[in-house]
Amino acid sequence: MALSASLANGHARAAWAWLSPAFTAFLLLKVSGAPMVDKAGKRKWGGDPRYDEYVAKTSSLVPWFPAELPAVARKVY
């Protein structure tokens, strides 16, 4: 809401406000957050079939939505 109000007043630099949350999300999802946790889990429980099943059936970002959802539904959540 604040961004739209700022843009309406001609402050185009406020459009760059999306950069920080996007960069943070990128780091957490692709660099330092989820990948590091996944590696640690595989190191610790990698041979356990229950863990492998958990990883296959659980969405990594929002754990309560199953990974078996159709691809279109997973993009929404």
Rosetta blueprint (number, residue, H / E / L):
1 M L
2 A H
3 L H
4 S H
5 A H
6 S H
7 L H
8 A H
9 N L
10 G L
11 H L
12 A H
13 R H
14 A H
15 A H
16 W H
17 A H
18 W H
19 L H
20 S H
21 P H
22 A H
23 F H
24 T H
25 A H
26 F H
27 L H
28 L H
29 L H
30 K H
31 V H
32 S L
33 G L
34 A H
35 P H
36 M H
37 V H
38 D H
39 K H
40 A H
41 G H
42 K H
43 R H
44 K H
45 W H
46 G L
47 G L
48 D L
49 P H
50 R H
51 Y H
52 D H
53 E H
54 Y H
55 V H
56 A H
57 K H
58 T E
59 S L
60 S L
61 L L
62 V L
63 P L
64 W L
65 F L
66 P E
67 A L
68 E L
69 L L
70 P L
71 A H
72 V H
73 A H
74 R H
75 K H
76 V H
77 Y L
